[in-house]
Amino acid sequence: ATSANGMDWLVANIINEVKNSDFLHVSNEVSAKENCEYVSGMRFCMKTEHLEVLNKLGVDIVELTGNHNLDHGKDPYTQTMQ
């Protein structure tokens, strides 16, 4: 849905719930990967450009402890932390 509708569309649906937060802490369950493809099964990732949603929401703390962060190996995980 984000790819088809844009990140502003996604943010618009939740920004009112978080815009007055002193700190916004989210759990990012998957690592970002440049050429992430959404396939069926239990291997997940997110497109690198979708990390911009965190900035648009004003996220202060991103937790990277989700059980799918290493689904595509160590490199995407390390790059997501950076």
TORTITI-331802 format. One record per residue: residue in one letter; x, z, y of N, C-alpha, C in turn; residue number from 1; chain. Coordinates in pm, whole numbers. Layout:
residues N
pt residu A n_xx X n_zz Z n_yy Y ca_xx X ca_zz Z ca_yy Y c_xx X c_zz Z c_yy Y num NUM chaine A
...
This chain:
residues 82
pt residu A n_xx 82 n_zz 0 n_yy -119 ca_xx 0 ca_zz 0 ca_yy 0 c_xx 86 c_zz 0 c_yy 125 num 1 chaine A
pt residu T n_xx 198 n_zz 74 n_yy 124 ca_xx 283 ca_zz 80 ca_yy 242 c_xx 343 c_zz -57 c_yy 273 num 2 chaine A
pt residu S n_xx 387 n_zz -129 n_yy 171 ca_xx 445 ca_zz -261 ca_yy 193 c_xx 343 c_zz -357 c_yy 253 num 3 chaine A
pt residu A n_xx 220 n_zz -349 n_yy 208 ca_xx 117 ca_zz -441 ca_yy 255 c_xx 64 c_zz -404 c_yy 394 num 4 chaine A
pt residu N n_xx 55 n_zz -273 n_yy 423 ca_xx -9 ca_zz -227 ca_yy 546 c_xx 88 c_zz -176 c_yy 652 num 5 chaine A
pt residu G n_xx 211 n_zz -152 n_yy 616 ca_xx 309 ca_zz -102 ca_yy 712 c_xx 318 c_zz 49 c_yy 714 num 6 chaine A
pt residu M n_xx 429 n_zz 96 n_yy 765 ca_xx 453 ca_zz 240 ca_yy 768 c_xx 367 c_zz 311 c_yy 871 num 7 chaine A
pt residu D n_xx 334 n_zz 245 n_yy 982 ca_xx 248 ca_zz 308 ca_yy 1081 c_xx 111 c_zz 337 c_yy 1023 num 8 chaine A
pt residu W n_xx 63 n_zz 249 n_yy 937 ca_xx -65 ca_zz 272 ca_yy 869 c_xx -58 c_zz 399 c_yy 785 num 9 chaine A
pt residu L n_xx 50 n_zz 415 n_yy 709 ca_xx 65 ca_zz 534 ca_yy 624 c_xx 74 c_zz 661 c_yy 709 num 10 chaine A
pt residu V n_xx 154 n_zz 657 n_yy 811 ca_xx 172 ca_zz 773 ca_yy 898 c_xx 41 c_zz 811 c_yy 967 num 11 chaine A
pt residu A n_xx -36 n_zz 712 n_yy 1010 ca_xx -162 ca_zz 738 ca_yy 1081 c_xx -258 c_zz 823 c_yy 999 num 12 chaine A
pt residu N n_xx -250 n_zz 813 n_yy 868 ca_xx -340 ca_zz 889 ca_yy 782 c_xx -304 c_zz 1037 c_yy 768 num 13 chaine A
pt residu I n_xx -182 n_zz 1074 n_yy 808 ca_xx -143 ca_zz 1215 ca_yy 791 c_xx -79 c_zz 1279 c_yy 913 num 14 chaine A
pt residu I n_xx -49 n_zz 1204 n_yy 1017 ca_xx 23 ca_zz 1258 ca_yy 1132 c_xx -51 c_zz 1374 c_yy 1198 num 15 chaine A
pt residu N n_xx -183 n_zz 1368 n_yy 1206 ca_xx -258 ca_zz 1476 ca_yy 1271 c_xx -246 c_zz 1608 c_yy 1197 num 16 chaine A
pt residu E n_xx -218 n_zz 1602 n_yy 1069 ca_xx -203 ca_zz 1725 ca_yy 989 c_xx -68 c_zz 1792 c_yy 1009 num 17 chaine A
pt residu V n_xx 33 n_zz 1716 n_yy 1054 ca_xx 169 ca_zz 1770 ca_yy 1061 c_xx 231 c_zz 1769 c_yy 1200 num 18 chaine A
pt residu K n_xx 167 n_zz 1706 n_yy 1298 ca_xx 232 ca_zz 1684 ca_yy 1427 c_xx 261 c_zz 1811 c_yy 1505 num 19 chaine A
pt residu N n_xx 193 n_zz 1919 n_yy 1479 ca_xx 217 ca_zz 2044 ca_yy 1552 c_xx 300 c_zz 2144 c_yy 1473 num 20 chaine A
pt residu S n_xx 363 n_zz 2099 n_yy 1367 ca_xx 444 ca_zz 2188 ca_yy 1283 c_xx 572 c_zz 2228 c_yy 1356 num 21 chaine A
pt residu D n_xx 612 n_zz 2355 n_yy 1338 ca_xx 742 ca_zz 2399 ca_yy 1390 c_xx 853 c_zz 2333 c_yy 1309 num 22 chaine A
pt residu F n_xx 835 n_zz 2333 n_yy 1178 ca_xx 927 ca_zz 2268 ca_yy 1086 c_xx 844 c_zz 2196 c_yy 982 num 23 chaine A
pt residu L n_xx 884 n_zz 2077 n_yy 948 ca_xx 814 ca_zz 2002 ca_yy 844 c_xx 908 c_zz 1983 c_yy 727 num 24 chaine A
pt residu H n_xx 873 n_zz 2040 n_yy 614 ca_xx 953 ca_zz 2038 ca_yy 491 c_xx 874 c_zz 1959 c_yy 388 num 25 chaine A
pt residu V n_xx 936 n_zz 1854 n_yy 334 ca_xx 870 ca_zz 1773 ca_yy 233 c_xx 957 c_zz 1764 c_yy 108 num 26 chaine A
pt residu S n_xx 893 n_zz 1736 n_yy -2 ca_xx 963 ca_zz 1709 ca_yy -127 c_xx 960 c_zz 1559 c_yy -151 num 27 chaine A
pt residu N n_xx 1077 n_zz 1499 n_yy -158 ca_xx 1087 ca_zz 1357 ca_yy -188 c_xx 1121 c_zz 1347 c_yy -336 num 28 chaine A
pt residu E n_xx 1028 n_zz 1307 n_yy -415 ca_xx 1039 ca_zz 1312 ca_yy -561 c_xx 1125 c_zz 1202 c_yy -622 num 29 chaine A
pt residu V n_xx 1158 n_zz 1100 n_yy -544 ca_xx 1233 ca_zz 986 ca_yy -598 c_xx 1344 c_zz 947 c_yy -502 num 30 chaine A
pt residu S n_xx 1444 n_zz 879 n_yy -551 ca_xx 1553 ca_zz 829 ca_yy -467 c_xx 1516 c_zz 693 c_yy -410 num 31 chaine A
pt residu A n_xx 1577 n_zz 663 n_yy -296 ca_xx 1558 ca_zz 532 ca_yy -234 c_xx 1657 c_zz 433 c_yy -296 num 32 chaine A
pt residu K n_xx 1609 n_zz 314 n_yy -315 ca_xx 1692 ca_zz 209 ca_yy -375 c_xx 1663 c_zz 79 c_yy -302 num 33 chaine A
pt residu E n_xx 1768 n_zz 10 n_yy -261 ca_xx 1754 ca_zz -111 ca_yy -180 c_xx 1656 c_zz -211 c_yy -242 num 34 chaine A
pt residu N n_xx 1669 n_zz -240 n_yy -368 ca_xx 1582 ca_zz -339 ca_yy -433 c_xx 1486 c_zz -273 c_yy -531 num 35 chaine A
pt residu C n_xx 1426 n_zz -166 n_yy -490 ca_xx 1333 ca_zz -93 ca_yy -576 c_xx 1214 c_zz -183 c_yy -610 num 36 chaine A
pt residu E n_xx 1185 n_zz -191 n_yy -738 ca_xx 1068 ca_zz -263 ca_yy -784 c_xx 975 c_zz -166 c_yy -853 num 37 chaine A
pt residu Y n_xx 848 n_zz -176 n_yy -824 ca_xx 749 ca_zz -88 ca_yy -884 c_xx 704 c_zz -148 c_yy -1017 num 38 chaine A
pt residu V n_xx 739 n_zz -81 n_yy -1124 ca_xx 704 ca_zz -126 ca_yy -1258 c_xx 633 c_zz -14 c_yy -1331 num 39 chaine A
pt residu S n_xx 557 n_zz -48 n_yy -1433 ca_xx 489 ca_zz 56 ca_yy -1510 c_xx 592 c_zz 132 c_yy -1593 num 40 chaine A
pt residu G n_xx 559 n_zz 252 n_yy -1627 ca_xx 651 ca_zz 338 ca_yy -1701 c_xx 684 c_zz 461 c_yy -1620 num 41 chaine A
pt residu M n_xx 786 n_zz 531 n_yy -1659 ca_xx 819 ca_zz 657 ca_yy -1595 c_xx 953 c_zz 652 c_yy -1521 num 42 chaine A
pt residu R n_xx 991 n_zz 537 n_yy -1466 ca_xx 1111 ca_zz 524 ca_yy -1382 c_xx 1066 c_zz 490 c_yy -1242 num 43 chaine A
pt residu F n_xx 1090 n_zz 581 n_yy -1149 ca_xx 1039 ca_zz 563 ca_yy -1014 c_xx 1151 c_zz 556 c_yy -911 num 44 chaine A
pt residu C n_xx 1125 n_zz 487 n_yy -802 ca_xx 1214 ca_zz 483 ca_yy -686 c_xx 1127 c_zz 447 c_yy -566 num 45 chaine A
pt residu M n_xx 1187 n_zz 450 n_yy -450 ca_xx 1119 ca_zz 406 ca_yy -329 c_xx 1209 c_zz 307 c_yy -257 num 46 chaine A
pt residu K n_xx 1150 n_zz 218 n_yy -182 ca_xx 1227 ca_zz 120 ca_yy -106 c_xx 1300 c_zz 191 c_yy 8 num 47 chaine A
pt residu T n_xx 1425 n_zz 156 n_yy 28 ca_xx 1508 ca_zz 220 ca_yy 130 c_xx 1439 c_zz 221 c_yy 266 num 48 chaine A
pt residu E n_xx 1376 n_zz 112 n_yy 304 ca_xx 1314 ca_zz 106 ca_yy 436 c_xx 1198 c_zz 204 c_yy 452 num 49 chaine A
pt residu H n_xx 1144 n_zz 253 n_yy 340 ca_xx 1033 ca_zz 348 ca_yy 348 c_xx 1080 c_zz 489 c_yy 387 num 50 chaine A
pt residu L n_xx 1211 n_zz 511 n_yy 390 ca_xx 1263 ca_zz 639 ca_yy 439 c_xx 1225 c_zz 660 c_yy 586 num 51 chaine A
pt residu E n_xx 1199 n_zz 552 n_yy 656 ca_xx 1161 ca_zz 560 ca_yy 797 c_xx 1034 c_zz 643 c_yy 817 num 52 chaine A
pt residu V n_xx 949 n_zz 651 n_yy 716 ca_xx 827 ca_zz 732 ca_yy 724 c_xx 863 c_zz 877 c_yy 754 num 53 chaine A
pt residu L n_xx 973 n_zz 926 n_yy 697 ca_xx 1014 ca_zz 1064 ca_yy 722 c_xx 1046 c_zz 1086 c_yy 869 num 54 chaine A
pt residu N n_xx 1112 n_zz 990 n_yy 931 ca_xx 1141 ca_zz 999 ca_yy 1075 c_xx 1014 c_zz 991 c_yy 1157 num 55 chaine A
pt residu K n_xx 925 n_zz 902 n_yy 1122 ca_xx 801 ca_zz 885 ca_yy 1197 c_xx 714 c_zz 1011 c_yy 1193 num 56 chaine A
pt residu L n_xx 724 n_zz 1085 n_yy 1083 ca_xx 648 ca_zz 1209 ca_yy 1070 c_xx 718 c_zz 1327 c_yy 1134 num 57 chaine A
pt residu G n_xx 845 n_zz 1312 n_yy 1170 ca_xx 920 ca_zz 1422 ca_yy 1229 c_xx 965 c_zz 1524 c_yy 1127 num 58 chaine A
pt residu V n_xx 996 n_zz 1478 n_yy 1006 ca_xx 1038 ca_zz 1568 ca_yy 898 c_xx 1172 c_zz 1632 c_yy 934 num 59 chaine A
pt residu D n_xx 1180 n_zz 1765 n_yy 915 ca_xx 1302 ca_zz 1840 ca_yy 943 c_xx 1385 c_zz 1864 c_yy 818 num 60 chaine A
pt residu I n_xx 1318 n_zz 1889 n_yy 707 ca_xx 1385 ca_zz 1925 ca_yy 582 c_xx 1330 c_zz 1838 c_yy 470 num 61 chaine A
pt residu V n_xx 1419 n_zz 1772 n_yy 396 ca_xx 1379 ca_zz 1689 ca_yy 283 c_xx 1439 c_zz 1748 c_yy 157 num 62 chaine A
pt residu E n_xx 1354 n_zz 1789 n_yy 68 ca_xx 1396 ca_zz 1844 ca_yy -61 c_xx 1414 c_zz 1728 c_yy -158 num 63 chaine A
pt residu L n_xx 1529 n_zz 1722 n_yy -223 ca_xx 1557 ca_zz 1615 ca_yy -320 c_xx 1577 c_zz 1674 c_yy -459 num 64 chaine A
pt residu T n_xx 1482 n_zz 1754 n_yy -501 ca_xx 1492 ca_zz 1820 ca_yy -631 c_xx 1390 c_zz 1767 c_yy -731 num 65 chaine A
pt residu G n_xx 1322 n_zz 1659 n_yy -697 ca_xx 1221 ca_zz 1603 ca_yy -787 c_xx 1282 c_zz 1554 c_yy -917 num 66 chaine A
pt residu N n_xx 1203 n_zz 1560 n_yy -1021 ca_xx 1254 ca_zz 1522 ca_yy -1153 c_xx 1274 c_zz 1372 c_yy -1171 num 67 chaine A
pt residu H n_xx 1239 n_zz 1291 n_yy -1072 ca_xx 1260 ca_zz 1146 ca_yy -1083 c_xx 1372 c_zz 1096 c_yy -991 num 68 chaine A
pt residu N n_xx 1446 n_zz 1185 n_yy -927 ca_xx 1552 ca_zz 1143 ca_yy -835 c_xx 1666 c_zz 1071 c_yy -903 num 69 chaine A
pt residu L n_xx 1687 n_zz 1093 n_yy -1030 ca_xx 1796 ca_zz 1027 ca_yy -1102 c_xx 1746 c_zz 916 c_yy -1195 num 70 chaine A
pt residu D n_xx 1621 n_zz 874 n_yy -1178 ca_xx 1566 ca_zz 768 ca_yy -1264 c_xx 1647 c_zz 639 c_yy -1259 num 71 chaine A
pt residu H n_xx 1711 n_zz 611 n_yy -1146 ca_xx 1789 ca_zz 487 ca_yy -1131 c_xx 1938 c_zz 516 c_yy -1117 num 72 chaine A
pt residu G n_xx 1979 n_zz 633 n_yy -1162 ca_xx 2121 ca_zz 666 ca_yy -1161 c_xx 2164 c_zz 749 c_yy -1042 num 73 chaine A
pt residu K n_xx 2292 n_zz 778 n_yy -1042 ca_xx 2350 ca_zz 867 ca_yy -942 c_xx 2365 c_zz 800 c_yy -805 num 74 chaine A
pt residu D n_xx 2399 n_zz 671 n_yy -801 ca_xx 2424 ca_zz 605 ca_yy -673 c_xx 2303 c_zz 607 c_yy -579 num 75 chaine A
pt residu P n_xx 2183 n_zz 569 n_yy -622 ca_xx 2068 ca_zz 578 ca_yy -531 c_xx 2042 c_zz 721 c_yy -485 num 76 chaine A
pt residu Y n_xx 2063 n_zz 818 n_yy -573 ca_xx 2043 ca_zz 958 ca_yy -536 c_xx 2140 c_zz 999 c_yy -426 num 77 chaine A
pt residu T n_xx 2267 n_zz 966 n_yy -444 ca_xx 2370 ca_zz 999 ca_yy -345 c_xx 2343 c_zz 928 c_yy -213 num 78 chaine A
pt residu Q n_xx 2303 n_zz 803 n_yy -218 ca_xx 2273 ca_zz 728 ca_yy -96 c_xx 2152 c_zz 786 c_yy -24 num 79 chaine A
pt residu T n_xx 2056 n_zz 835 n_yy -99 ca_xx 1937 ca_zz 895 ca_yy -37 c_xx 1976 c_zz 1022 c_yy 35 num 80 chaine A
pt residu M n_xx 2065 n_zz 1102 n_yy -21 ca_xx 2110 ca_zz 1224 ca_yy 46 c_xx 2180 c_zz 1191 c_yy 177 num 81 chaine A
pt residu Q n_xx 2257 n_zz 1084 n_yy 178 ca_xx 2329 ca_zz 1046 ca_yy 301 c_xx 2231 c_zz 1000 c_yy 406 num 82 chaine A
